[in-house]
């Protein structure tokens, strides 16, 4: 009888530990999803570009996965496309005539 109670107790303890680990894994997965879904605000985009040496940062439209920005660097005004998830900055090659 004592052996049965001991085995049952050990099984329940192991089971509850496994459930706790599984629950913790769900929280981590949920956090990763939230992190991936985070987008930069206009203020964060401006701050990032200014840290990279851009001035006169003007935030434009948010369009299909990027933010249109006009900013000056080294005396030249540039049109940029900023990825709001990664913060990656690239030249904006979309012309004003494009109708996407």
N, CA, C and O atoms as a GROMACS GRO file, in nm:
protein
  400
    1UNK      N    1   0.082  -0.119   0.000
    1UNK     CA    2   0.000   0.000   0.000
    1UNK      C    3   0.087   0.126   0.000
    1UNK      O    4   0.062   0.219  -0.077
    2UNK      N    5   0.189   0.128   0.087
    2UNK     CA    6   0.278   0.243   0.091
    2UNK      C    7   0.348   0.262  -0.042
    2UNK      O    8   0.368   0.375  -0.087
    3UNK      N    9   0.385   0.152  -0.105
    3UNK     CA   10   0.452   0.160  -0.234
    3UNK      C   11   0.360   0.221  -0.339
    3UNK      O   12   0.404   0.302  -0.420
    4UNK      N   13   0.233   0.182  -0.337
    4UNK     CA   14   0.136   0.236  -0.433
    4UNK      C   15   0.116   0.385  -0.412
    4UNK      O   16   0.111   0.460  -0.509
    5UNK      N   17   0.104   0.429  -0.289
    5UNK     CA   18   0.086   0.570  -0.258
    5UNK      C   19   0.210   0.648  -0.301
    5UNK      O   20   0.199   0.758  -0.355
    6UNK      N   21   0.326   0.591  -0.275
    6UNK     CA   22   0.451   0.657  -0.314
    6UNK      C   23   0.463   0.672  -0.465
    6UNK      O   24   0.503   0.777  -0.514
    7UNK      N   25   0.427   0.567  -0.538
    7UNK     CA   26   0.433   0.572  -0.684
    7UNK      C   27   0.331   0.672  -0.739
    7UNK      O   28   0.361   0.747  -0.832
    8UNK      N   29   0.212   0.671  -0.682
    8UNK     CA   30   0.108   0.764  -0.725
    8UNK      C   31   0.152   0.908  -0.700
    8UNK      O   32   0.132   0.995  -0.784
    9UNK      N   33   0.210   0.932  -0.585
    9UNK     CA   34   0.258   1.067  -0.552
    9UNK      C   35   0.367   1.112  -0.649
    9UNK      O   36   0.367   1.226  -0.696
   10UNK      N   37   0.460   1.022  -0.679
   10UNK     CA   38   0.568   1.055  -0.772
   10UNK      C   39   0.513   1.084  -0.911
   10UNK      O   40   0.558   1.176  -0.979
   11UNK      N   41   0.414   1.004  -0.953
   11UNK     CA   42   0.354   1.023  -1.086
   11UNK      C   43   0.282   1.158  -1.093
   11UNK      O   44   0.293   1.228  -1.193
   12UNK      N   45   0.209   1.193  -0.988
   12UNK     CA   46   0.138   1.321  -0.987
   12UNK      C   47   0.236   1.439  -0.987
   12UNK      O   48   0.214   1.539  -1.054
   13UNK      N   49   0.343   1.425  -0.912
   13UNK     CA   50   0.444   1.531  -0.906
   13UNK      C   51   0.510   1.551  -1.043
   13UNK      O   52   0.526   1.664  -1.088
   14UNK      N   53   0.546   1.441  -1.107
   14UNK     CA   54   0.608   1.450  -1.239
   14UNK      C   55   0.509   1.508  -1.340
   14UNK      O   56   0.548   1.587  -1.426
   15UNK      N   57   0.384   1.470  -1.330
   15UNK     CA   58   0.281   1.519  -1.420
   15UNK      C   59   0.262   1.670  -1.405
   15UNK      O   60   0.255   1.741  -1.504
   16UNK      N   61   0.255   1.717  -1.282
   16UNK     CA   62   0.234   1.860  -1.260
   16UNK      C   63   0.355   1.941  -1.304
   16UNK      O   64   0.340   2.053  -1.353
   17UNK      N   65   0.476   1.885  -1.288
   17UNK     CA   66   0.596   1.955  -1.335
   17UNK      C   67   0.594   1.966  -1.487
   17UNK      O   68   0.631   2.069  -1.543
   18UNK      N   69   0.552   1.860  -1.552
   18UNK     CA   70   0.544   1.862  -1.699
   18UNK      C   71   0.443   1.963  -1.747
   18UNK      O   72   0.466   2.032  -1.846
   19UNK      N   73   0.330   1.973  -1.678
   19UNK     CA   74   0.228   2.070  -1.717
   19UNK      C   75   0.279   2.212  -1.697
   19UNK      O   76   0.250   2.300  -1.777
   20UNK      N   77   0.355   2.235  -1.591
   20UNK     CA   78   0.410   2.368  -1.565
   20UNK      C   79   0.508   2.408  -1.675
   20UNK      O   80   0.510   2.523  -1.719
   21UNK      N   81   0.590   2.312  -1.717
   21UNK     CA   82   0.686   2.341  -1.824
   21UNK      C   83   0.611   2.371  -1.954
   21UNK      O   84   0.646   2.465  -2.025
   22UNK      N   85   0.509   2.292  -1.983
   22UNK     CA   86   0.431   2.314  -2.104
   22UNK      C   87   0.362   2.450  -2.101
   22UNK      O   88   0.359   2.520  -2.202
   23UNK      N   89   0.309   2.487  -1.986
   23UNK     CA   90   0.243   2.618  -1.973
   23UNK      C   91   0.344   2.730  -1.993
   23UNK      O   92   0.314   2.831  -2.057
   24UNK      N   93   0.462   2.714  -1.938
   24UNK     CA   94   0.566   2.814  -1.955
   24UNK      C   95   0.605   2.828  -2.100
   24UNK      O   96   0.632   2.939  -2.147
   25UNK      N   97   0.609   2.718  -2.173
   25UNK     CA   98   0.640   2.721  -2.315
   25UNK      C   99   0.536   2.799  -2.392
   25UNK      O  100   0.570   2.871  -2.486
   26UNK      N  101   0.408   2.787  -2.354
   26UNK     CA  102   0.303   2.863  -2.420
   26UNK      C  103   0.321   3.012  -2.398
   26UNK      O  104   0.297   3.092  -2.488
   27UNK      N  105   0.364   3.050  -2.279
   27UNK     CA  106   0.385   3.192  -2.251
   27UNK      C  107   0.499   3.246  -2.336
   27UNK      O  108   0.491   3.358  -2.386
   28UNK      N  109   0.604   3.168  -2.352
   28UNK     CA  110   0.716   3.212  -2.434
   28UNK      C  111   0.672   3.226  -2.579
   28UNK      O  112   0.705   3.325  -2.645
   29UNK      N  113   0.596   3.129  -2.630
   29UNK     CA  114   0.548   3.136  -2.767
   29UNK      C  115   0.458   3.258  -2.786
   29UNK      O  116   0.466   3.326  -2.888
   30UNK      N  117   0.373   3.286  -2.687
   30UNK     CA  118   0.287   3.403  -2.694
   30UNK      C  119   0.367   3.531  -2.697
   30UNK      O  120   0.332   3.625  -2.768
   31UNK      N  121   0.474   3.536  -2.619
   31UNK     CA  122   0.559   3.655  -2.617
   31UNK      C  123   0.627   3.675  -2.751
   31UNK      O  124   0.637   3.788  -2.799
   32UNK      N  125   0.674   3.567  -2.811
   32UNK     CA  126   0.740   3.578  -2.941
   32UNK      C  127   0.643   3.633  -3.045
   32UNK      O  128   0.681   3.714  -3.129
   33UNK      N  129   0.520   3.589  -3.040
   33UNK     CA  130   0.420   3.638  -3.134
   33UNK      C  131   0.397   3.787  -3.113
   33UNK      O  132   0.386   3.862  -3.210
   34UNK      N  133   0.389   3.830  -2.989
   34UNK     CA  134   0.369   3.972  -2.962
   34UNK      C  135   0.487   4.054  -3.010
   34UNK      O  136   0.469   4.164  -3.063
   35UNK      N  137   0.607   4.002  -2.992
   35UNK     CA  138   0.726   4.075  -3.036
   35UNK      C  139   0.725   4.089  -3.188
   35UNK      O  140   0.756   4.196  -3.240
   36UNK      N  141   0.690   3.983  -3.258
   36UNK     CA  142   0.688   3.987  -3.404
   36UNK      C  143   0.584   4.086  -3.455
   36UNK      O  144   0.602   4.147  -3.560
   37UNK      N  145   0.475   4.102  -3.382
   37UNK     CA  146   0.366   4.188  -3.427
   37UNK      C  147   0.390   4.335  -3.392
   37UNK      O  148   0.312   4.420  -3.435
   38UNK      N  149   0.494   4.366  -3.317
   38UNK     CA  150   0.521   4.503  -3.275
   38UNK      C  151   0.567   4.587  -3.394
   38UNK      O  152   0.654   4.547  -3.470
   39UNK      N  153   0.507   4.704  -3.407
   39UNK     CA  154   0.550   4.797  -3.512
   39UNK      C  155   0.600   4.926  -3.449
   39UNK      O  156   0.556   4.966  -3.341
   40UNK      N  157   0.692   4.990  -3.516
   40UNK     CA  158   0.750   5.113  -3.467
   40UNK      C  159   0.651   5.228  -3.482
   40UNK      O  160   0.578   5.236  -3.580
   41UNK      N  161   0.650   5.316  -3.384
   41UNK     CA  162   0.569   5.437  -3.394
   41UNK      C  163   0.644   5.540  -3.478
   41UNK      O  164   0.763   5.523  -3.506
   42UNK      N  165   0.576   5.646  -3.517
   42UNK     CA  166   0.641   5.752  -3.593
   42UNK      C  167   0.757   5.812  -3.512
   42UNK      O  168   0.862   5.842  -3.568
   43UNK      N  169   0.737   5.829  -3.383
   43UNK     CA  170   0.842   5.885  -3.297
   43UNK      C  171   0.964   5.794  -3.293
   43UNK      O  172   1.078   5.842  -3.293
   44UNK      N  173   0.942   5.662  -3.289
   44UNK     CA  174   1.054   5.568  -3.288
   44UNK      C  175   1.129   5.569  -3.422
   44UNK      O  176   1.252   5.560  -3.424
   45UNK      N  177   1.055   5.580  -3.531
   45UNK     CA  178   1.119   5.589  -3.663
   45UNK      C  179   1.204   5.714  -3.670
   45UNK      O  180   1.319   5.709  -3.714
   46UNK      N  181   1.149   5.827  -3.627
   46UNK     CA  182   1.222   5.954  -3.629
   46UNK      C  183   1.348   5.943  -3.544
   46UNK      O  184   1.456   5.986  -3.586
   47UNK      N  185   1.336   5.887  -3.425
   47UNK     CA  186   1.450   5.874  -3.334
   47UNK      C  187   1.558   5.785  -3.396
   47UNK      O  188   1.677   5.816  -3.387
   48UNK      N  189   1.519   5.675  -3.459
   48UNK     CA  190   1.615   5.584  -3.521
   48UNK      C  191   1.690   5.655  -3.633
   48UNK      O  192   1.813   5.647  -3.640
   49UNK      N  193   1.618   5.725  -3.720
   49UNK     CA  194   1.683   5.793  -3.832
   49UNK      C  195   1.775   5.906  -3.784
   49UNK      O  196   1.883   5.925  -3.839
   50UNK      N  197   1.732   5.979  -3.684
   50UNK     CA  198   1.817   6.086  -3.630
   50UNK      C  199   1.944   6.028  -3.569
   50UNK      O  200   2.051   6.088  -3.579
   51UNK      N  201   1.934   5.911  -3.507
   51UNK     CA  202   2.052   5.844  -3.451
   51UNK      C  203   2.148   5.800  -3.562
   51UNK      O  204   2.268   5.788  -3.539
   52UNK      N  205   2.094   5.777  -3.682
   52UNK     CA  206   2.176   5.738  -3.797
   52UNK      C  207   2.228   5.860  -3.875
   52UNK      O  208   2.292   5.844  -3.980
   53UNK      N  209   2.202   5.982  -3.824
   53UNK     CA  210   2.256   6.102  -3.886
   53UNK      C  211   2.161   6.178  -3.977
   53UNK      O  212   2.202   6.274  -4.042
   54UNK      N  213   2.036   6.136  -3.984
   54UNK     CA  214   1.939   6.206  -4.069
   54UNK      C  215   1.882   6.326  -3.993
   54UNK      O  216   1.870   6.323  -3.870
   55UNK      N  217   1.847   6.430  -4.068
   55UNK     CA  218   1.781   6.548  -4.010
   55UNK      C  219   1.655   6.576  -4.090
   55UNK      O  220   1.631   6.514  -4.194
   56UNK      N  221   1.575   6.667  -4.041
   56UNK     CA  222   1.451   6.708  -4.109
   56UNK      C  223   1.369   6.585  -4.150
   56UNK      O  224   1.325   6.574  -4.264
   57UNK      N  225   1.350   6.493  -4.054
   57UNK     CA  226   1.279   6.368  -4.081
   57UNK      C  227   1.130   6.396  -4.091
   57UNK      O  228   1.070   6.451  -3.999
   58UNK      N  229   1.071   6.358  -4.204
   58UNK     CA  230   0.927   6.376  -4.226
   58UNK      C  231   0.864   6.240  -4.255
   58UNK      O  232   0.897   6.174  -4.353
   59UNK      N  233   0.774   6.201  -4.166
   59UNK     CA  234   0.707   6.072  -4.179
   59UNK      C  235   0.591   6.085  -4.276
   59UNK      O  236   0.508   6.176  -4.264
   60UNK      N  237   0.585   5.995  -4.372
   60UNK     CA  238   0.477   5.996  -4.470
   60UNK      C  239   0.379   5.883  -4.443
   60UNK      O  240   0.346   5.853  -4.328
   61UNK      N  241   0.332   5.823  -4.549
   61UNK     CA  242   0.231   5.718  -4.539
   61UNK      C  243   0.290   5.586  -4.493
   61UNK      O  244   0.407   5.556  -4.517
   62UNK      N  245   0.206   5.509  -4.426
   62UNK     CA  246   0.238   5.369  -4.396
   62UNK      C  247   0.173   5.290  -4.508
   62UNK      O  248   0.051   5.291  -4.523
   63UNK      N  249   0.255   5.221  -4.586
   63UNK     CA  250   0.203   5.158  -4.706
   63UNK      C  251   0.260   5.018  -4.725
   63UNK      O  252   0.381   5.002  -4.744
   64UNK      N  253   0.175   4.918  -4.720
   64UNK     CA  254   0.210   4.779  -4.754
   64UNK      C  255   0.344   4.735  -4.696
   64UNK      O  256   0.434   4.696  -4.770
   65UNK      N  257   0.357   4.740  -4.566
   65UNK     CA  258   0.476   4.685  -4.502
   65UNK      C  259   0.593   4.780  -4.483
   65UNK      O  260   0.698   4.738  -4.436
   66UNK      N  261   0.576   4.906  -4.518
   66UNK     CA  262   0.683   5.001  -4.491
   66UNK      C  263   0.625   5.140  -4.467
   66UNK      O  264   0.509   5.167  -4.496
   67UNK      N  265   0.709   5.225  -4.412
   67UNK     CA  266   0.671   5.364  -4.385
   67UNK      C  267   0.751   5.452  -4.479
   67UNK      O  268   0.874   5.443  -4.485
   68UNK      N  269   0.682   5.539  -4.553
   68UNK     CA  270   0.750   5.633  -4.641
   68UNK      C  271   0.803   5.749  -4.557
   68UNK      O  272   0.731   5.807  -4.476
   69UNK      N  273   0.930   5.783  -4.578
   69UNK     CA  274   0.994   5.889  -4.501
   69UNK      C  275   1.078   5.974  -4.596
   69UNK      O  276   1.139   5.922  -4.689
   70UNK      N  277   1.080   6.104  -4.571
   70UNK     CA  278   1.172   6.195  -4.639
   70UNK      C  279   1.262   6.253  -4.531
   70UNK      O  280   1.214   6.301  -4.428
   71UNK      N  281   1.393   6.248  -4.555
   71UNK     CA  282   1.488   6.299  -4.456
   71UNK      C  283   1.614   6.347  -4.528
   71UNK      O  284   1.640   6.309  -4.643
   72UNK      N  285   1.691   6.430  -4.460
   72UNK     CA  286   1.814   6.483  -4.518
   72UNK      C  287   1.935   6.422  -4.447
   72UNK      O  288   1.935   6.401  -4.326
   73UNK      N  289   2.038   6.395  -4.528
   73UNK     CA  290   2.165   6.347  -4.472
   73UNK      C  291   2.277   6.396  -4.562
   73UNK      O  292   2.269   6.386  -4.685
   74UNK      N  293   2.379   6.449  -4.501
   74UNK     CA  294   2.494   6.503  -4.576
   74UNK      C  295   2.451   6.606  -4.679
   74UNK      O  296   2.507   6.614  -4.788
   75UNK      N  297   2.350   6.687  -4.643
   75UNK     CA  298   2.305   6.794  -4.730
   75UNK      C  299   2.214   6.752  -4.844
   75UNK      O  300   2.175   6.834  -4.926
   76UNK      N  301   2.179   6.623  -4.849
   76UNK     CA  302   2.093   6.574  -4.957
   76UNK      C  303   1.963   6.519  -4.899
   76UNK      O  304   1.964   6.445  -4.801
   77UNK      N  305   1.851   6.557  -4.961
   77UNK     CA  306   1.722   6.505  -4.919
   77UNK      C  307   1.700   6.370  -4.987
   77UNK      O  308   1.722   6.354  -5.107
   78UNK      N  309   1.656   6.272  -4.907
   78UNK     CA  310   1.636   6.136  -4.959
   78UNK      C  311   1.496   6.089  -4.927
   78UNK      O  312   1.439   6.125  -4.824
   79UNK      N  313   1.441   6.007  -5.016
   79UNK     CA  314   1.316   5.937  -4.988
   79UNK      C  315   1.353   5.798  -4.941
   79UNK      O  316   1.429   5.726  -5.007
   80UNK      N  317   1.299   5.760  -4.824
   80UNK     CA  318   1.334   5.632  -4.763
   80UNK      C  319   1.210   5.548  -4.740
   80UNK      O  320   1.098   5.598  -4.733
   81UNK      N  321   1.232   5.418  -4.728
   81UNK     CA  322   1.128   5.323  -4.688
   81UNK      C  323   1.180   5.253  -4.563
   81UNK      O  324   1.286   5.192  -4.565
   82UNK      N  325   1.102   5.262  -4.455
   82UNK     CA  326   1.143   5.201  -4.328
   82UNK      C  327   1.049   5.086  -4.298
   82UNK      O  328   0.927   5.102  -4.297
   83UNK      N  329   1.108   4.968  -4.271
   83UNK     CA  330   1.029   4.852  -4.230
   83UNK      C  331   0.987   4.874  -4.086
   83UNK      O  332   1.074   4.885  -3.999
   84UNK      N  333   0.857   4.881  -4.055
   84UNK     CA  334   0.814   4.914  -3.920
   84UNK      C  335   0.835   4.802  -3.819
   84UNK      O  336   0.826   4.826  -3.699
   85UNK      N  337   0.862   4.679  -3.865
   85UNK     CA  338   0.890   4.570  -3.772
   85UNK      C  339   1.039   4.560  -3.741
   85UNK      O  340   1.077   4.547  -3.624
   86UNK      N  341   1.123   4.566  -3.843
   86UNK     CA  342   1.266   4.546  -3.823
   86UNK      C  343   1.343   4.678  -3.806
   86UNK      O  344   1.453   4.679  -3.750
   87UNK      N  345   1.286   4.787  -3.854
   87UNK     CA  346   1.356   4.915  -3.850
   87UNK      C  347   1.454   4.932  -3.965
   87UNK      O  348   1.526   5.032  -3.971
   88UNK      N  349   1.459   4.836  -4.056
   88UNK     CA  350   1.551   4.844  -4.170
   88UNK      C  351   1.515   4.963  -4.257
   88UNK      O  352   1.398   4.987  -4.288
   89UNK      N  353   1.618   5.038  -4.298
   89UNK     CA  354   1.600   5.156  -4.380
   89UNK      C  355   1.655   5.127  -4.519
   89UNK      O  356   1.766   5.076  -4.534
   90UNK      N  357   1.576   5.161  -4.621
   90UNK     CA  358   1.619   5.142  -4.760
   90UNK      C  359   1.572   5.262  -4.842
   90UNK      O  360   1.478   5.330  -4.804
   91UNK      N  361   1.638   5.286  -4.955
   91UNK     CA  362   1.588   5.392  -5.044
   91UNK      C  363   1.446   5.358  -5.089
   91UNK      O  364   1.416   5.243  -5.119
   92UNK      N  365   1.360   5.459  -5.095
   92UNK     CA  366   1.224   5.438  -5.143
   92UNK      C  367   1.226   5.457  -5.294
   92UNK      O  368   1.241   5.568  -5.344
   93UNK      N  369   1.211   5.347  -5.365
   93UNK     CA  370   1.217   5.353  -5.511
   93UNK      C  371   1.081   5.370  -5.574
   93UNK      O  372   1.070   5.379  -5.696
   94UNK      N  373   0.976   5.375  -5.493
   94UNK     CA  374   0.841   5.394  -5.545
   94UNK      C  375   0.827   5.537  -5.594
   94UNK      O  376   0.856   5.632  -5.520
   95UNK      N  377   0.783   5.554  -5.717
   95UNK     CA  378   0.762   5.690  -5.769
   95UNK      C  379   0.623   5.737  -5.729
   95UNK      O  380   0.538   5.656  -5.692
   96UNK      N  381   0.602   5.866  -5.737
   96UNK     CA  382   0.471   5.924  -5.700
   96UNK      C  383   0.362   5.882  -5.797
   96UNK      O  384   0.244   5.891  -5.764
   97UNK      N  385   0.400   5.837  -5.916
   97UNK     CA  386   0.302   5.796  -6.017
   97UNK      C  387   0.255   5.652  -6.002
   97UNK      O  388   0.158   5.611  -6.066
   98UNK      N  389   0.323   5.573  -5.916
   98UNK     CA  390   0.286   5.432  -5.898
   98UNK      C  391   0.150   5.422  -5.833
   98UNK      O  392   0.121   5.491  -5.735
   99UNK      N  393   0.065   5.336  -5.886
   99UNK     CA  394  -0.068   5.312  -5.828
   99UNK      C  395  -0.077   5.169  -5.782
   99UNK      O  396  -0.139   5.086  -5.849
  100UNK      N  397  -0.016   5.137  -5.669
  100UNK     CA  398  -0.019   5.000  -5.617
  100UNK      C  399  -0.146   4.969  -5.547
  100UNK      O  400  -0.165   4.858  -5.498
   0.00000   0.00000   0.00000
